[in-house]
Structure formats: C-alpha cells, structure tokens
C-alpha cells in the first residue's frame, strides 16, 4: 500500500510540473529567445548529420549535447517547432524535481507530507517559471544531474558500492561542464555526506570517474569553436562593493522571475510578494544557522551546512560583471532544501510542527500558483511572436534567403522560425557560428537580390523612406541594402 501511494505521489508531482506550465505552452506569446533558437538549430544540424554538438555553439563551455539530443528526438516525433524545444526541457526539469522530492523523502523523519509540500513550492516558484523549459546551454542538464546526485548521497541505505563513487565522479564532471553554478552549493553538502565514509578504494573510484572524463572534455574543448568568451566574473574590490549594494535588488529580480538576460520587467503583485517572502526566508535561515552554530552545532549540522550552500551560491554573484539574475538559478532548490531540513528537525511538538509546516508551505504555494499562471502573458525584448513570424513571412514572400540583423538574438529567431531557409548574421564578423556570417557575406557580394536588412530600432537615417518597409510594430526591413547603409549601421566585414 505504501509503495502504491509513493507511485501515485510521483505521478501527481509529474502531472503538476506539466499542468503548471500549460499557461505558457498554450499562450500565443510563446516564443523562443535567441539562445533557445541556437539550441534548436544545433538539434537540426544533429539530425541532419552535419555535426555532433557537444558545447553550445561558438564556445568551449556549456555542455549541451544531452539537451540537443532530446530536442532532436522531439523533432523526429513532432517536427521542428518551439514546442519540440520546450517540451524535452520540461521533461528534464520534471525528472529533476522528482529526484528532489525523492531526496526529501530519504531524509524525512516526521511529517510524511512535508516532502510533498516543499516540492510543490518548488514547482510553482516564479524563479523557475521560465527556466524549467529553457534549452540554454546546459542549465537544465546541470539541474537534473545535481538533483540526481543529491538523491544518491542521501539514500538511507548509504553508498556501499565503489561503482556508485565512480558515477558520482562522472556526475560532478558533467555538472561542471554543463553549468558550474550548482557546484558552490553542492560541494558543502557533498563533503558533509561523503567525507567520513571515504577510504582509499572509494577515493580511487571517485577519481576513476572524475579524471578520465575531465580529460575527455579537455580534449573536446581543444577542438571546439571558441568565439564566444564573455567576461562573467571580476574579482576586483570595486565589483564586490557594487554587487553587495546591488544584492537585494538582484535577489528580488531573480525570485520574481520576470527578466530576460539583464532586462528586468514589471512583474505581477503575486510574483513580487513571493520574491519578498523568499528573501525574508533566507534571512531567517541564516539567523537560525548562526544561532545553532553557537548553541548546538552537532544536532543541527546538516541544517547549518545547507545554509552554507545558500550563502556560497550567493557568494559567487558578488563578483558578477553585470546584473544577471539568471546566475542565481540554483538558489531556489538550496533554499527549499534548507527549509525542509529546518522543518523536519523542528524542536516543536508533532502537532505544532505539523501546523507550522502546513501554514508556511501553504502560504508560499497559494501565492505562487497565481504567480506561475501569470507567465502566460510574459514577453521579452526585442520582439513578440507575431512580429518575428510576420518578419519571417515577409522575407520569405520576397524570396530573401540571407539577412543582416542589428540584433544579436533576433538573428537566431529568424533562422529558427524560417527553418534555416533564411540565414542571418549580426554586426560583428565573429559570431557563435561563423558559417552563417560567411554565407550572408557571400550572398551580399554575388547575389544581392536575395539579401535584406532587418532593423528593430527604426534608426534608418541613411536610408530613403521608400526603401524601408515597416512590416509590423518597430520592425523595418530593407530589401537589397546598399553597402554604405550597412557600414553606417556598423556592420563589419
């Protein structure tokens, strides 16, 4: 009977993961951002046999093969479209959530419903509303394997097999190569759980997983394209002071979920409330961890370690070069894990503990459900879906196969939503996929009749009004643009 109940609970969690994302998936505003389109094009090349994409295009980091392979599989089943990019990512995130829940059930000692309640908070959290379906260079790969790793190290029967340590080594390498953002939070917990159990054979097994796979990735990096090298971190004192002042705003923007890259959007009230409550929760967890560290560190050691995971995750954000809420993505899971440990080890009576658990988790769930639904109206810079599709349609009707775009993300949307029938490049000569730049340049030289310029700022001072066509909203298209026009708009050749 207990096993049957567990199966039904797992099915319920998986169903809620999917149902909670339906408002977005069914929204007419559903649109892949530029980086998601990169993954979509990588998957297209994969099933066409053009390449095996190991890393996100143009860079020697961001292990993206698993995400690309899943998208490719959905292409074969349902064709190339935005849902075929979103749904496999939702599947990966849902599986990670199931491992998160299973981890909590392994630790749970009191209220049997507490793992479910905390997991529901995770499912409906606005901070994961968008990222639960983003195919974006390894983020969901890292989340999935981090959740799997947590479940492995917290299983009640312990880790007895050397083979398991070998797999832990493999998983750590995959997390690092996909998105290392999870490692600062994971490492305190991993060390806490495994350090006392380690012996010579287990260390050798761990190394057998870590070292060979790391060497394979090193070899792959040496042969990977490496055009994209943004400076993400700056260890200077100036950056630290600036980010300390900016930290409350960064946390607030992250937890409400309404952002795209460094663009921050106005969020519904429920998202703002959830964000404020989560920040307050961090403060409470940190204060209690300090208290227990002084009074009874042994009794609350796991809780103290879990709070360190939160602080370490926040710590690397103090050295970011820009206001980037996406780099805080791992923190929600670590906060909820820490909250679970606190509630599960509560010194209150069973009845009082049950009431506290239900009240706290119930409040967060009731606030986050309308918050997650609100993302059906989410749109992001630079375009809405109608604008992108109308632009692609206009270009195709005029037999345009090559395009210049002054937006580094719009170019990928044009290529994805045209099924790569239109190749596009931005202003810089060195882009994530130089083959596109070369193809557009060649067409401009030899067959200008199939070339156009798309501008989303309407900054067309050097173009006569009769040549710039306002397709929709703020998008302008110029057919067969002159070379001087492109130079005036700072396109480099």
Secondary structure, DSSP 4 states (H G I P E B T S, - for coil): -HHHHHHHHHHHHHHHHHHHHHHHHT-TT----HHHHHHHHHHHHHHTTS----BSTT-S--B-HHHHHHHHHHHHHH-SSHHHHHHHHHHHHHHHHHHHHHHHHHH--S-TTHHHHHHHHHHH-GGGTTGGG---SSHHHHHHHHHHHHHHHH-TT----HHHHHHHHHHHHHHHHHHGGGHHHHHHHHHHHHGGG--HHHHHHHHHHHHHHHHHHHHHHHTS--------B---HHHHHHHHHHHHHHHHHHHH--EETTEE----HHHHHHHHHHHHHHHHHHHHHHHHHHH-TTTTHHHHHHHHHHHHHHHHHTTBSS--GGGGTTHHHHHHHHHHHHHHT--S-HHHHHHHHHHHHHHHHHHHHHHHHGGGG--BTTB-HHHHHHHHHHHHHTT--EEEES-TTHHHHHHHHTTTSSEEE-SSSS-S-HHHHHHHHHHHHH-GGGEEEEESS---TTS-TTTEEEEETTEEEEET--HHHHHHTT---
